[in-house]
């Protein structure tokens, strides 16, 4: 082989190595965004460890998020840009269940390296009997099947996160009966438990007399970070704040930013979105009203637009209906703000009642019953609100600009073979 061929061969190998490094880095970024508390059992943990140095530098530079990577796991300390969002949180969790989760973590912190479900429940009962909690009306006894199911739900969350690892046993048997044989044994992963709270300052570091009082003050105190008193320090804080929203939320609307953030965003959003998209394989969707980073694979999200089933069809129909409203002539009249159109829930329910006449034969049986459109409307509005495609206010449901991506045209519905045969058999579908 000639020296020229040797050079080309080395160059190709170098290009392939750089391509592999870039793809592995992207994979690791996406994995950490979806699983900021990562155990070694995660499929992408080896990639995260290999890319540790560049990942730490990238997350620190772009979003100001510390990243700790050790042999026992990785923790990306994501701090939310928006504390007042009511659409965040663990699925099926309300305030009561969050209290139980915190009490369970406190019990595990003081436990041995293994613990049974029954013993965890007993220690949780002791903590739940604290006068401070009872004075606030909190009560937990494990005396009913519903309460045992609440404890099991918390345990399953901890199992999913990796704080607990089941050795043997069955949680469902514990729910159904309080017999001594109905139990489960867990290993407690202390490193994962220690990384569960992503606060800047732990709540226990406040003296009782200095502790913040309101919920808003407590949330702010958990994530307040030092900002250097200089122009550069304030610009860096703004950049981190905007990057956090772009990486964590579906979309940023310009109207939601204050004057200083808006000025920075308008000037920097092109360069910022290019850097974030390059690292995360997201696609930037620029609009006059704001910016969204879209994942075409629909994998980099914990809330996606549903694609199958009756709930999905109803949600897409409502999205199309609301998107069409933004194009109405009266919405575009001079002087009118096209993004201030609002709908009442009754209007959306009425729309779905009409849609049921046209499409009901494709829906599940319970959705075709009288009054079912109210439940479908609730499901659709909640999903669209989580995706920041609508906002629910005191005067109704307001479609937001990004919902226009669902107003491209009429949906084409094709009968799957099984559904078509069933419709023909019932005499309700096209022959």
C-alpha positions in Angstrom: 0.0 0.0 0.0 1.3 3.4 -0.9 1.9 6.2 1.6 -1.1 8.1 0.0 -3.4 5.2 0.6 -2.0 4.9 4.2 -2.9 8.5 4.8 -6.4 8.1 3.4 -7.0 5.0 5.5 -5.9 6.8 8.6 -8.1 9.8 7.8 -11.1 7.5 7.3 -10.5 5.8 10.6 -10.2 9.2 12.3 -13.5 10.4 10.8 -15.2 7.2 11.9 -13.8 7.6 15.4 -15.0 11.2 15.6 -18.4 10.3 14.2 -18.7 7.5 16.8 -17.6 9.9 19.6 -20.2 12.4 18.5 -23.0 9.9 18.3 -22.1 8.4 21.7 -22.1 11.8 23.2 -25.5 12.6 21.8 -26.8 9.3 23.1 -25.4 10.0 26.6 -26.9 13.5 26.6 -30.4 12.2 25.7 -30.1 9.4 28.3 -29.2 11.8 31.1 -32.0 14.2 30.1 -34.5 11.4 30.4 -32.9 9.6 33.4 -31.0 12.2 35.4 -30.6 9.8 38.3 -29.0 6.8 36.5 -27.9 3.5 38.0 -25.3 1.2 36.5 -28.1 -1.0 35.3 -29.1 1.6 32.7 -28.3 0.6 29.1 -26.5 3.9 28.4 -24.5 4.1 31.6 -21.3 2.8 29.9 -21.6 5.5 27.3 -22.1 8.1 30.1 -18.9 6.9 31.8 -16.9 7.0 28.7 -18.1 10.5 27.8 -17.9 11.8 31.4 -15.6 14.7 31.0 -17.2 16.2 28.0 -20.7 15.7 29.4 -19.8 17.5 32.7 -18.4 20.4 30.7 -21.4 20.6 28.3 -24.1 20.5 30.9 -22.3 23.0 33.2 -21.6 25.4 30.3 -25.0 25.2 28.6 -27.5 24.7 31.5 -25.5 25.2 34.7 -26.5 21.7 35.8 -23.8 19.9 37.8 -23.2 16.3 36.7 -21.7 13.7 39.1 -20.6 10.4 37.5 -19.2 7.6 39.7 -18.9 3.8 39.5 -22.2 3.5 41.4 -24.2 5.7 39.1 -24.7 9.2 37.6 -26.6 12.1 38.8 -27.5 15.1 36.6 -28.7 17.8 39.0 -31.4 19.3 36.9 -32.9 22.5 38.4 -36.2 23.5 37.0 -36.5 26.9 35.3 -40.2 27.2 36.1 -41.3 26.4 39.7 -45.0 27.2 39.3 -45.8 24.7 36.6 -48.6 22.5 37.8 -48.2 19.9 35.0 -44.9 18.5 36.3 -44.4 15.6 38.7 -44.6 11.9 39.0 -47.6 10.2 37.3 -50.5 9.7 39.7 -48.8 11.6 42.5 -50.6 14.2 44.6 -49.4 16.0 47.7 -50.3 13.1 50.0 -48.3 10.6 48.0 -45.3 13.0 47.8 -45.4 13.2 51.6 -45.3 9.4 51.8 -42.4 9.3 49.4 -40.4 11.7 51.5 -41.2 9.7 54.7 -40.2 6.5 53.0 -36.9 8.0 52.0 -36.3 9.2 55.6 -37.1 5.7 56.9 -34.7 4.2 54.3 -31.9 6.7 55.3 -32.0 5.2 58.8 -32.4 1.6 57.8 -30.0 -1.3 57.3 -28.8 -2.3 53.9 -31.8 -4.5 53.5 -35.4 -3.8 54.6 -38.7 -5.6 54.2 -41.9 -3.9 52.9 -43.6 -4.6 56.2 -40.8 -3.0 58.3 -40.7 0.0 56.0 -44.4 0.4 56.5 -44.0 0.3 60.3 -41.3 2.9 60.3 -43.3 5.1 58.0 -46.2 4.9 60.4 -43.9 6.2 63.2 -42.8 9.1 61.1 -46.4 9.8 59.9 -47.4 10.2 63.6 -45.2 13.2 64.1 -47.2 16.0 65.7 -46.3 18.5 62.9 -47.9 16.2 60.3 -50.9 15.3 62.3 -51.6 19.0 63.1 -51.8 19.6 59.4 -54.4 16.9 59.0 -52.1 14.2 57.6 -53.0 10.6 58.7 -51.7 7.3 57.6 -52.5 4.0 59.3 -51.9 1.1 56.8 -55.2 -0.2 58.1 -57.0 -0.2 54.7 -56.3 -1.8 51.4 -56.1 1.7 49.9 -53.4 2.8 52.2 -51.4 -0.3 51.7 -51.7 0.3 47.9 -50.3 3.8 48.5 -47.3 2.5 50.3 -46.7 -0.1 47.5 -47.0 2.7 44.8 -44.3 4.6 46.6 -42.1 1.4 46.8 -42.6 0.8 43.1 -41.5 4.4 42.4 -38.3 3.7 44.4 -37.8 0.4 42.6 -38.1 2.2 39.3 -35.6 4.9 40.3 -33.2 2.3 41.6 -33.2 3.3 45.3 -34.7 -0.2 46.1 -33.9 -3.5 44.5 -36.3 -6.4 45.1 -34.6 -9.5 46.4 -37.7 -11.6 46.9 -41.4 -11.2 47.6 -44.6 -9.7 46.2 -46.0 -6.3 46.8 -49.5 -7.1 45.5 -49.9 -9.8 48.2 -49.2 -7.2 50.8 -51.9 -5.0 49.4 -54.5 -7.8 49.5 -53.7 -9.2 52.9 -51.8 -8.2 56.1 -50.7 -11.8 56.7 -47.1 -12.3 57.7 -46.3 -14.2 54.5 -47.3 -11.2 52.4 -44.1 -9.3 52.3 -41.1 -8.3 50.1 -37.4 -7.9 50.8 -35.4 -5.1 49.3 -31.7 -4.1 49.0 -31.3 -0.4 49.7 -29.0 1.5 47.3 -27.6 4.2 49.5 -25.7 6.1 46.8 -28.9 6.4 44.7 -30.9 7.4 47.7 -28.4 10.1 48.5 -28.7 11.6 45.0 -32.5 11.6 45.0 -32.9 15.2 46.0 -31.6 17.7 43.4 -31.7 20.8 45.6 -29.0 23.4 45.9 -29.4 23.3 49.7 -31.0 20.5 51.7 -34.2 21.3 53.6 -32.7 20.0 56.9 -29.9 22.6 56.8 -32.3 25.4 57.8 -32.9 26.1 61.5 -36.6 25.8 62.3 -36.8 29.5 63.1 -35.2 30.4 59.7 -37.1 28.0 57.5 -39.1 29.5 54.6 -42.8 29.6 55.4 -44.9 29.4 52.2 -44.6 26.7 49.6 -43.4 29.2 47.0 -40.6 30.4 49.4 -39.6 26.8 50.1 -39.4 25.8 46.5 -37.3 28.9 45.7 -35.0 28.3 48.6 -34.3 24.8 47.3 -33.0 25.9 44.0 -31.7 29.4 44.5 -28.2 29.7 43.0 -25.5 32.3 43.4 -25.4 34.7 40.5 -22.2 36.8 40.1 -22.9 40.5 40.5 -21.6 41.4 37.0 -23.0 41.8 33.5 -21.3 38.5 32.5 -22.8 36.7 35.5 -26.3 37.9 34.8 -25.9 36.9 31.1 -24.7 33.5 32.1 -27.7 33.1 34.5 -30.1 34.1 31.7 -28.5 31.7 29.2 -28.8 28.8 31.7 -32.4 29.7 32.5 -33.4 29.6 28.8 -31.4 26.5 28.1 -33.1 24.7 31.0 -36.5 25.6 29.6 -35.6 24.5 26.1 -34.2 21.2 27.3 -37.0 20.5 29.9 -40.1 22.0 28.4 -41.7 21.5 25.0 -41.6 25.2 24.0 -40.7 28.7 25.0 -43.1 31.5 24.2 -41.6 35.0 24.0 -44.6 36.5 25.8 -43.8 34.5 28.9 -40.3 36.1 29.3 -39.6 39.3 31.1 -38.0 42.2 29.2 -34.4 41.3 30.0 -34.8 37.6 29.2 -36.8 38.5 26.0 -34.0 40.7 24.7 -31.4 38.1 25.3 -33.6 35.3 23.8 -34.3 37.3 20.6 -30.6 37.9 20.0 -29.2 34.5 21.0 -31.9 32.0 20.3 -30.4 31.0 16.9 -27.0 30.2 18.2 -28.4 28.7 21.4 -30.8 26.4 19.7 -28.0 25.3 17.2 -25.7 24.3 20.1 -28.5 22.4 22.0 -29.8 20.6 18.9 -26.2 19.6 17.9 -25.8 17.9 21.3 -29.2 16.4 21.7 -30.3 15.6 18.2 -33.4 17.7 18.6 -34.9 19.9 15.8 -35.5 23.6 16.3 -38.9 24.9 15.3 -38.6 28.7 15.2 -41.8 30.8 15.2 -42.3 34.5 15.7 -44.0 33.7 19.0 -41.2 31.5 20.3 -39.1 28.4 19.9 -39.6 24.7 20.4 -37.0 21.9 20.3 -38.8 19.0 18.8 -37.8 15.3 19.0 -39.0 13.7 15.8 -38.6 10.2 17.4 -41.0 11.2 20.3 -38.6 9.4 22.7 -37.1 12.4 24.5 -40.2 13.2 26.5 -42.2 11.9 29.4 -45.4 13.3 27.9 -46.0 12.7 24.2 -49.0 13.3 21.9 -50.8 10.0 22.0 -50.8 8.1 18.7 -53.2 5.2 19.1 -56.6 4.5 20.6 -59.7 6.6 21.3 -58.1 9.0 23.7 -55.4 9.7 21.1 -57.9 10.3 18.3 -60.0 12.6 20.5 -56.9 14.6 21.6 -55.8 15.0 18.0 -59.3 16.1 16.9 -59.4 18.7 19.6 -55.9 19.9 18.7 -56.9 20.3 15.1 -60.2 22.0 16.1 -58.3 24.6 18.2 -55.6 25.0 15.6 -58.2 25.8 13.0 -59.6 28.6 15.3 -56.3 30.5 15.0 -56.8 30.7 11.2 -60.4 32.1 11.4 -60.9 35.4 9.6 -62.2 37.0 12.8 -59.0 35.9 14.6 -56.9 37.7 12.0 -58.8 41.0 11.9 -56.6 44.0 12.3 -56.1 44.8 15.9 -57.1 41.4 17.1 -54.7 39.2 18.9 -54.9 35.8 17.2 -53.6 34.1 20.3 -56.2 35.4 22.7 -59.1 33.3 21.4 -60.6 31.2 24.2 -63.0 28.3 24.3 -65.1 27.1 27.1 -65.0 23.5 28.1 -68.6 23.2 26.9 -67.6 24.2 23.4 -64.9 21.4 23.3 -67.4 18.9 24.7 -70.0 19.9 22.1 -67.3 19.5 19.4 -66.5 16.0 20.6 -70.2 15.2 20.7 -70.4 16.1 17.0 -67.2 14.2 16.3 -68.7 11.1 17.9 -71.4 11.0 15.2 -68.7 11.0 12.5 -66.0 8.9 14.1 -67.7 7.1 17.0 -67.6 3.8 15.2 -63.8 3.8 15.5 -63.9 4.5 19.3 -64.0 2.1 22.2 -67.5 1.2 23.3 -67.5 3.2 26.6 -66.6 6.4 24.6 -69.7 6.0 22.5 -72.0 6.1 25.5 -74.0 9.3 26.2 -72.0 11.9 28.1 -68.7 10.2 27.5 -67.5 13.2 25.5 -67.0 15.1 28.8 -64.3 12.6 29.9 -62.7 12.7 26.5 -62.6 16.5 26.7 -60.9 16.3 30.1 -58.3 13.9 28.8 -57.6 15.9 25.7 -57.3 19.3 27.5 -55.0 17.9 30.2 -52.7 16.3 27.6 -52.6 19.5 25.5 -51.9 21.6 28.6 -49.0 19.4 29.6 -47.6 19.9 26.1 -48.0 23.6 26.4 -50.3 23.7 23.4 -53.1 25.2 25.4 -53.4 27.2 28.6 -56.3 26.8 31.0 -57.4 30.1 32.5 -60.3 31.5 34.4 -62.1 32.4 31.2 -61.5 29.2 29.3 -59.1 27.2 27.2 -56.7 29.3 25.1 -54.8 27.6 22.2 -51.2 28.6 22.1 -49.3 29.2 18.8 -47.4 25.8 18.7 -50.7 24.1 18.3 -50.8 25.3 14.7 -48.6 22.3 13.8 -51.7 20.2 14.2 -53.8 22.3 11.8 -52.1 21.1 8.5 -55.1 19.4 7.0 -57.9 16.8 7.4 -56.8 13.5 8.9 -57.1 10.4 6.8 -58.6 7.5 8.6 -58.0 4.0 7.3 -59.9 1.1 8.6 -57.6 -1.6 10.0 -58.7 -5.0 8.7 -60.1 -6.3 12.0 -62.0 -3.1 12.8 -63.4 -3.1 9.3 -64.7 -6.7 9.6 -66.2 -5.9 13.0 -67.9 -2.8 11.7 -69.4 -4.7 8.8 -70.6 -7.5 11.1 -72.3 -4.9 13.3 -73.8 -3.2 10.3 -72.5 0.2 11.5 -69.5 0.7 9.2 -69.0 1.1 5.5 -69.7 -2.1 3.5 
